[in-house]
């Protein structure tokens, strides 16, 4: 009886620890995913700003000059 109960308790503890690990990894991955989404948004916005600045400089450098 004692041996059977010890095996059951060990199995329950193992399952609880395994479920806790899976929950921890799930929460960690969700947190990282949110950070990556925010980073992608910032990168896209910064890239658009840089493109606008480069286009402005290119337009001014290549602008026809009317000097006589």
C-alpha positions in Angstrom: 0.0 0.0 0.0 2.8 2.4 0.9 4.7 1.7 -2.3 1.7 2.3 -4.5 0.8 5.6 -2.8 4.5 6.8 -3.1 4.4 6.1 -6.8 1.1 8.0 -7.2 2.4 11.0 -5.3 5.6 11.0 -7.3 3.7 10.9 -10.6 1.4 13.7 -9.5 4.4 15.9 -8.5 6.1 15.2 -11.8 2.9 16.1 -13.8 2.5 19.3 -11.8 6.2 20.3 -12.4 5.9 19.5 -16.1 2.7 21.6 -16.4 4.4 24.5 -14.5 7.4 24.3 -17.0 5.1 24.4 -20.0 3.2 27.3 -18.5 6.5 29.2 -17.8 7.7 28.7 -21.4 4.3 29.7 -22.8 4.3 32.9 -20.8 7.9 33.6 -21.7 7.3 33.1 -25.4 4.2 35.4 -25.4 6.3 38.1 -23.6 9.0 37.8 -26.2 6.5 37.8 -29.0 5.0 41.1 -27.8 8.5 42.7 -27.5 9.3 41.5 -31.0 6.1 42.9 -32.5 6.8 46.3 -30.8 10.4 46.2 -32.2 9.2 45.4 -35.7 6.8 48.4 -35.5 9.5 50.7 -34.4 11.9 49.4 -37.1 9.2 49.9 -39.8 8.5 53.5 -38.6 12.2 54.4 -38.4 12.8 52.9 -41.8 10.1 55.0 -43.3 11.5 58.1 -41.7 15.0 57.3 -43.0 13.7 56.7 -46.5 11.9 60.1 -46.5 15.1 61.8 -45.4 17.2 60.1 -48.1 14.6 60.9 -50.7 14.6 64.6 -49.6 18.4 64.8 -49.9 18.4 63.0 -53.3 15.7 65.4 -54.6 17.7 68.4 -53.5 21.0 67.1 -54.9 19.5 66.1 -58.2 17.4 69.3 -58.5 18.1 71.3 -61.6 19.9 74.5 -60.9 19.2 77.6 -63.0 22.3 79.6 -62.6 23.4 82.0 -65.4 
